[in-house]
């Protein structure tokens, strides 16, 4: 029997700095597409819904359908990345994104638009899960921080440019809202071409048994719970038969999924990874960060427009301090972690700073100066920048290379799940607080309260501030400011719980070998040798 060494024509299991940057060009183009898709449509949705003659309920589903598909499919993409060629999976997810974008751009009815958003969401789920898996495969954990700034820059540009580009497209008569979907297509095609030319990854060719039953139960259970938290408080009351059916059904489906996953040889989510303390604690922290971060900040744009009277484009620009704080802190922390190998202190510091930023934002009102507001947002961004990406780093560092996909996708899944729950629950709280504050303000001003608009009027729509008389406008501005501040106050304890989770993490030295090198070592230990497209049995 020959020695377990790689064949002569096998590609190297490590990559040079130049090769990594070349491979990242395709990854970053794909990530930019995913971010742009979510942000460019935000300001265009009212125009889209009006043009298609759709209802407010349809507006909700256009937003929710993509989020549902993305969140529910992240674990599936992660598992597939442990079984199949990661490059092909990335290209497949980009291809699905292109198809969804074209369908959305050519939609002449809201039904096709919602379906196209589901296809886009499935593609975005693949990009979300696979980009970080591929990064871990080609870059050793000790060196990942050096490239964090590139991720941060792409995130910042996509987040800031999206609303601005969307506003310009909608306001340009010879373009229109359909180009909000078309604009991502060239970037996605470019990413597919770049990945084909630059990315070389090993995969393990083995007998594959896809757990279709487990996948179905996970997707069905997650979708039931996400539909519940997305629509409860708006489409139906929290205490209703719909809540009992969706929440109860979701829990039962996920319980059945756990039973199936515990018995199948190739589970979608290997339950064994939760025996790893690092994975369990980072998963809990990711869920809490999702609730605190996304649940609180998603309503900032509404606060800018309603309470501060800014336009949608200006509101997008006003979030720049938070984005810049995130970019700077993730870059600096990443560089320091790469040079020192110490990471836990930055997770702890990030959780503390994030909690402080949320607490500061809980003091805002309709008269808060933008300079002070910028400081608060920057503090929050700095905390999130130190915390979010480094949670993934800690988990990836402590699992076998063969489980990188599963571990990474689990963290992404729970962060998205936390964000969805946070947005839905805090949105319901916001609506009720606005109704209560508006009622109190009207009574104090001696204005008769319209019938049916007492406390708990969470069903009311966001008012058009330009059409309101000055006294009424002041009352509404105050109501939204108080309600938004309350959301940040509610989100603060979740950040403190995330701090508790990261405090109990055990710091382990960052590995100096990439996922490819670790996979080759694991393959050799089990009698297989990895090459760029498959692993072949050792003779």
C-alpha positions in Angstrom: 0.0 0.0 0.0 1.4 3.4 -1.0 1.8 6.2 1.5 -1.1 8.5 2.1 0.3 11.5 0.1 -1.5 13.7 -2.4 -1.0 12.8 -6.0 1.4 14.9 -8.0 -1.3 16.7 -10.0 -3.4 17.6 -7.0 -3.6 21.4 -6.3 -1.9 22.8 -3.2 -3.9 22.7 -0.1 -2.8 26.2 0.8 -3.1 29.4 -1.2 -0.9 32.5 -1.6 -2.1 35.9 -0.6 -2.6 36.8 -4.2 -4.6 33.6 -4.9 -6.8 34.3 -1.9 -7.5 37.9 -3.1 -8.3 36.6 -6.6 -10.7 34.0 -5.1 -12.3 36.6 -2.9 -13.1 38.8 -5.9 -15.8 36.4 -6.9 -17.0 35.9 -3.3 -17.2 39.7 -2.7 -19.1 40.2 -6.0 -21.6 37.6 -4.8 -21.9 39.1 -1.4 -22.4 42.5 -2.9 -25.3 41.1 -5.0 -27.0 39.6 -1.9 -26.7 42.9 0.2 -27.7 45.1 -2.7 -30.8 43.0 -3.4 -32.1 43.6 0.2 -31.3 47.3 0.3 -32.0 48.6 -3.2 -35.7 47.5 -3.1 -36.4 49.0 0.3 -37.3 52.5 -0.9 -38.9 51.2 -4.1 -41.5 48.9 -2.5 -44.3 51.5 -2.0 -44.0 52.4 -5.7 -43.9 48.7 -6.8 -47.0 47.8 -4.8 -48.9 50.8 -6.0 -47.9 50.1 -9.7 -49.0 46.4 -9.4 -52.3 47.4 -7.6 -51.5 45.2 -4.7 -52.6 45.4 -1.0 -50.7 46.2 2.2 -50.8 42.4 2.9 -49.0 41.8 -0.4 -46.4 44.4 0.7 -45.7 42.4 3.8 -45.3 39.2 1.8 -43.0 40.7 -0.8 -40.7 41.5 2.1 -41.3 38.4 4.2 -41.1 35.8 1.4 -37.4 36.4 0.6 -36.5 36.5 4.3 -38.3 33.2 4.9 -36.7 31.4 2.0 -33.2 32.7 2.9 -33.4 31.8 6.6 -35.0 28.4 6.1 -32.5 27.3 3.4 -29.2 28.4 5.1 -28.8 25.1 7.0 -29.4 23.1 3.8 -26.8 25.0 1.8 -24.4 24.6 4.7 -24.9 20.8 4.8 -24.6 20.5 1.0 -21.3 22.4 1.2 -19.9 19.5 3.4 -21.0 17.0 0.7 -20.5 18.6 -2.7 -18.3 21.0 -4.6 -18.5 24.4 -2.8 -17.7 26.4 -6.0 -20.5 24.7 -7.9 -22.9 25.4 -5.1 -21.9 29.0 -5.0 -22.5 29.3 -8.7 -25.8 27.5 -8.4 -27.0 29.9 -5.7 -25.9 32.9 -7.9 -27.7 31.3 -10.8 -30.9 31.0 -8.8 -30.5 34.6 -7.7 -30.3 35.7 -11.4 -33.4 33.7 -12.3 -35.3 35.3 -9.3 -34.1 38.8 -10.2 -35.2 38.4 -13.8 -38.6 37.0 -12.8 -39.1 39.9 -10.4 -38.1 42.5 -12.9 -40.6 41.2 -15.5 -43.4 40.6 -13.0 -46.8 42.1 -13.9 -48.6 40.7 -10.9 -47.9 40.5 -7.2 -48.1 36.7 -7.2 -45.2 36.2 -9.6 -43.3 38.9 -7.7 -43.7 37.1 -4.4 -42.6 33.8 -6.1 -39.6 35.5 -7.6 -38.6 36.8 -4.2 -38.7 33.2 -2.8 -36.3 32.2 -5.6 -34.1 35.2 -4.8 -34.2 34.2 -1.1 -33.1 30.7 -1.8 -30.1 32.0 -3.7 -29.3 34.6 -1.0 -29.4 31.8 1.5 -26.7 30.0 -0.4 -24.6 33.1 -0.7 -25.0 33.8 3.0 -23.9 30.3 4.1 -21.3 29.5 1.5 -19.3 32.7 1.4 -18.1 32.2 5.0 -17.6 28.5 4.5 -15.4 29.1 1.5 -13.4 31.8 3.4 -12.7 29.3 6.2 -11.7 26.7 3.6 -9.0 28.9 1.9 -7.8 31.1 4.9 -6.4 29.8 8.2 -8.4 31.1 11.3 -5.3 33.0 12.4 -5.2 35.0 9.2 -9.0 35.5 8.6 -8.9 38.9 10.4 -6.6 40.3 7.7 -9.4 40.0 5.2 -12.3 41.2 7.5 -11.9 44.7 6.2 -12.8 43.6 2.7 -16.0 42.0 4.0 -16.8 45.2 6.0 -16.2 47.4 3.0 -18.5 45.4 0.7 -21.1 45.4 3.5 -20.8 49.1 4.0 -20.9 50.0 0.2 -23.9 47.7 -0.4 -25.8 48.9 2.6 -25.3 52.6 1.9 -25.4 52.5 -1.9 -28.5 50.3 -2.1 -31.2 52.8 -0.9 -29.6 55.6 -2.9 -29.4 53.6 -6.1 -33.0 52.4 -5.5 -34.3 55.9 -5.1 -32.5 57.1 -8.3 -33.9 54.2 -10.3 -37.5 54.7 -9.1 -37.3 58.5 -9.7 -35.8 58.1 -13.2 -38.7 57.8 -15.7 -36.9 55.9 -18.4 -35.6 53.2 -15.9 -38.2 52.6 -13.2 -38.6 50.1 -10.3 -37.9 47.1 -12.4 -34.3 48.0 -12.7 -34.0 47.6 -8.9 -34.1 43.8 -9.7 -32.2 43.9 -13.0 -29.3 45.9 -11.6 -27.9 42.9 -9.6 -27.9 40.5 -12.6 -24.6 41.7 -14.1 -22.8 41.5 -10.7 -24.1 38.0 -10.2 -22.9 36.9 -13.7 -19.6 38.5 -13.0 -19.3 36.7 -9.7 -20.0 33.3 -11.5 -17.3 34.0 -14.0 -14.8 35.1 -11.4 -15.4 32.1 -9.2 -14.9 29.8 -12.2 -11.5 31.3 -13.0 -10.1 31.8 -9.5 -11.6 29.4 -7.0 -10.1 25.9 -6.5 -11.4 23.9 -3.5 -11.2 20.3 -2.4 -14.3 18.4 -1.7 -14.8 14.9 -0.4 -16.3 12.4 -2.8 -18.2 9.8 -0.7 -21.5 8.1 -0.7 -24.0 10.8 -0.2 -27.3 10.3 1.6 -29.3 13.4 1.6 -31.8 13.6 4.5 -34.8 14.7 2.6 -37.3 14.1 5.4 -35.2 16.0 7.9 -34.7 18.9 5.4 -38.5 19.0 4.8 -39.3 19.0 8.5 -36.7 21.7 9.3 -37.9 24.0 6.4 -41.6 23.5 7.2 -41.1 24.0 11.0 -38.9 27.1 10.5 -41.3 28.6 7.9 -44.3 28.0 10.2 -42.6 29.9 13.1 -41.3 32.7 10.9 -44.7 33.2 9.3 -46.2 33.4 12.8 -43.8 36.0 14.1 -43.9 37.9 10.9 -47.7 38.2 10.7 -48.8 38.0 14.3 -49.9 41.4 15.6 -50.6 42.7 12.1 -52.6 40.1 10.2 -54.1 38.5 13.3 -53.8 38.9 17.1 -50.9 37.3 19.0 -53.5 35.4 21.1 -55.5 33.7 18.3 -56.2 30.3 16.7 -53.8 31.2 13.9 -51.0 31.7 16.5 -51.9 28.3 18.1 -51.8 26.6 14.7 -48.6 28.1 13.4 -46.6 28.2 16.6 -47.8 24.8 17.7 -47.4 23.2 14.3 -43.9 24.7 13.9 -42.8 23.4 17.3 -44.1 19.9 16.5 -42.4 19.9 13.1 -39.1 20.9 14.6 -39.5 18.3 17.3 -40.0 15.7 14.7 -37.0 17.1 12.8 -34.8 16.6 15.9 -35.9 12.9 16.2 -35.1 12.4 12.5 -31.8 14.2 12.6 -30.7 12.1 15.6 -31.2 8.9 13.7 -30.1 9.6 10.1 -26.5 8.9 9.0 -26.2 12.3 7.2 -28.3 14.9 9.1 -28.8 18.3 7.7 -27.9 19.8 11.1 -25.6 17.3 12.9 -26.9 17.5 16.5 -23.4 16.4 17.6 -21.9 19.8 16.9 -23.9 21.2 19.8 -21.9 19.0 22.1 -19.1 21.4 21.3 -19.3 24.2 23.9 -17.9 26.8 21.5 -20.5 26.1 18.9 -23.4 26.1 21.4 -22.4 29.4 23.0 -21.7 31.2 19.8 -25.0 29.9 18.4 -26.8 31.4 21.5 -24.9 34.6 21.1 -25.7 34.9 17.4 -29.4 34.4 18.1 -29.3 37.2 20.7 -27.2 39.5 18.5 -29.8 39.0 15.7 -32.7 40.0 18.1 -30.8 43.0 19.5 -29.1 44.3 16.4 -31.7 43.7 13.6 -34.7 44.0 15.9 -33.6 47.5 17.0 -31.9 49.1 14.1 -34.4 48.1 11.4 -36.8 50.8 12.7 -34.2 53.6 12.7 -35.0 54.5 9.1 -38.7 54.9 10.1 -37.6 57.1 13.0 -35.5 59.3 10.7 -38.4 59.8 8.3 -41.3 60.1 10.7 -39.8 61.7 13.8 -37.0 63.8 12.2 -38.9 64.5 8.9 -36.1 63.2 6.5 -36.6 61.9 3.0 -35.9 58.1 2.3 -32.6 58.9 0.6 -31.4 61.1 3.5 -32.6 58.5 6.0 -30.3 56.0 4.2 -27.4 58.3 4.5 -28.0 59.0 8.2 -27.2 55.4 9.0 -23.7 55.9 7.7 -22.1 56.4 11.2 -23.2 53.0 12.3 -21.9 51.4 9.1 -18.6 53.2 9.4 -18.3 52.1 13.0 -18.9 48.5 12.0 -16.4 48.7 9.2 -13.6 50.3 11.2 -14.0 48.1 14.3 -14.2 44.8 12.3 -11.1 45.8 10.3 -9.0 46.9 13.3 -10.1 44.0 15.5 -9.5 41.5 12.7 -6.0 42.8 12.1 -5.2 42.7 15.9 -6.6 39.2 16.2 -4.5 38.0 13.3 -1.3 39.5 14.8 -1.9 38.3 18.4 -4.0 35.2 18.0 -6.2 36.4 20.9 -9.9 36.7 20.1 -12.1 36.4 23.2 -11.4 39.8 24.6 -12.8 41.4 21.4 -16.0 39.3 21.7 -16.5 40.5 25.3 -15.6 44.1 24.4 -18.0 44.0 21.4 -20.9 42.7 23.5 -20.3 45.4 26.1 -20.0 48.2 23.5 -23.1 46.9 21.6 -25.1 46.9 24.9 -23.9 50.5 25.6 -24.9 51.6 22.1 -28.4 50.2 22.5 -28.7 51.8 25.9 -27.6 55.2 24.5 -30.2 54.9 21.6 -32.9 54.2 24.2 -32.6 57.9 25.2 -33.5 59.4 21.8 -36.5 61.6 21.1 -37.9 63.8 18.4 -35.4 66.6 19.3 -32.2 64.5 19.5 -29.3 66.3 17.7 -27.9 64.4 14.8 -24.4 64.7 16.1 -25.4 62.9 19.3 -27.4 60.4 17.4 -24.4 59.7 15.1 -22.3 59.0 18.2 -24.8 56.5 19.6 -25.0 54.8 16.2 -21.3 54.7 15.8 -20.9 53.0 19.3 -23.5 50.4 18.3 -21.7 49.8 15.0 -18.3 49.4 16.7 -19.7 46.8 19.1 -21.4 44.8 16.3 -18.3 45.0 14.2 -16.2 43.4 17.0 -18.8 40.8 17.8 -20.7 39.4 14.8 -17.9 38.1 12.5 -15.7 36.9 15.3 -18.4 34.7 16.6 -18.2 32.8 13.3 -14.4 32.8 13.6 -14.5 31.2 17.1 -16.9 28.4 15.9 -15.0 27.7 12.7 -11.8 27.4 14.7 -13.1 24.7 16.9 -14.8 22.2 14.6 -13.4 19.6 12.2 -13.0 20.8 8.6 -15.6 18.3 7.5 -18.2 20.2 9.6 -17.3 23.8 8.7 -20.3 24.1 6.5 -22.8 22.9 9.1 -21.3 25.0 11.9 -21.1 28.2 9.8 -24.6 27.8 8.5 -26.0 27.1 12.0 -24.7 30.4 13.2 -26.0 32.3 10.2 -29.3 30.5 10.5 -29.8 31.5 14.2 -28.7 35.0 13.6 -31.2 35.4 10.8 -33.9 33.7 13.0 -33.1 36.1 15.8 -33.4 39.1 13.5 -36.7 37.9 12.1 -38.1 37.3 15.6 -36.8 40.6 16.8 -38.2 42.6 13.9 -41.6 41.0 14.2 -42.0 41.2 17.9 -40.5 44.6 18.3 -42.5 45.8 15.3 -45.7 44.8 17.1 -44.6 46.6 20.3 -43.7 49.7 18.3 -47.2 49.8 16.7 -48.9 49.5 20.1 -46.6 52.1 21.7 -47.2 54.5 18.9 -51.0 54.1 19.2 -50.8 54.6 23.0 -48.6 57.7 22.8 -50.7 59.2 20.0 -53.9 58.7 22.0 -52.3 60.3 25.1 -51.0 63.2 23.0 -54.3 63.8 21.4 -56.1 63.8 24.7 -53.5 66.2 26.2 -54.0 68.5 23.3 -57.8 68.4 23.7 -58.3 66.7 20.3 -61.0 64.1 20.0 -59.6 60.6 19.5 -61.0 59.0 16.3 -63.2 56.0 17.0 -61.2 52.7 17.1 -57.8 54.3 17.5 -57.3 53.7 21.2 -54.5 51.8 22.7 -53.4 48.7 20.9 -54.1 50.0 17.5 -51.3 48.1 16.1 -53.0 47.7 12.7 -52.7 51.4 11.7 -50.5 52.4 8.9 -47.5 54.8 8.9 -48.9 58.3 8.3 -47.9 60.6 5.5 -46.4 63.4 7.6 -46.6 66.0 4.8 -50.4 65.9 4.9 -50.8 66.4 8.6 -51.4 69.8 10.3 -48.6 71.0 12.6 -50.2 70.1 16.0 -51.0 66.5 14.8 -47.5 66.2 13.2 -45.8 67.1 16.5 -47.8 64.5 18.3 -47.0 61.7 15.8 -43.3 62.7 15.7 -43.2 62.4 19.5 -45.1 59.1 19.5 -42.7 57.5 17.1 -39.6 58.8 18.8 -40.7 57.5 22.2 -41.7 54.1 20.8 -38.4 53.7 18.9 -36.4 54.6 22.0 -38.4 51.9 23.9 -37.4 49.3 21.3 -33.7 50.0 22.0 -34.4 49.7 25.7 -36.0 46.3 25.2 -33.2 45.2 22.9 -30.5 46.1 25.5 -31.0 43.0 27.8 -30.6 40.7 24.8 -27.2 42.3 24.2 -26.3 41.7 27.9 -27.4 38.0 27.6 -25.1 37.8 24.5 -22.3 39.1 26.8 -23.0 36.4 29.3 -22.7 33.8 26.5 -19.4 35.0 25.2 -17.9 35.4 28.7 -18.3 31.6 29.1 -16.5 30.8 25.9 -13.1 29.1 26.3 -10.4 30.8 24.3 -8.5 28.3 22.1 -5.5 29.1 20.0 -6.4 30.0 16.4 -5.4 27.3 14.0 -2.7 28.2 11.4 -3.9 25.9 8.7 -6.7 26.5 6.3 -9.9 24.4 6.0 -8.4 22.8 2.8 -5.3 21.8 4.7 -7.3 20.5 7.7 -9.6 18.6 5.3 -6.5 17.0 3.6 -5.2 15.9 7.1 -8.6 14.5 8.1 -8.9 12.7 4.7 -5.5 11.2 5.0 -6.3 10.0 8.5 -9.5 8.3 7.2 -7.8 6.8 4.1 -8.8 9.3 1.5 -6.8 12.0 -0.3 -8.4 15.3 -1.4 -7.8 16.9 -4.8 -9.5 20.0 -6.2 -12.7 18.3 -7.2 -12.9 15.0 -5.2 -11.1 12.8 -2.8 -9.8 9.5 -4.1 -9.1 6.4 -2.0 -5.5 5.9 -1.0 -4.1 2.9 -2.9 
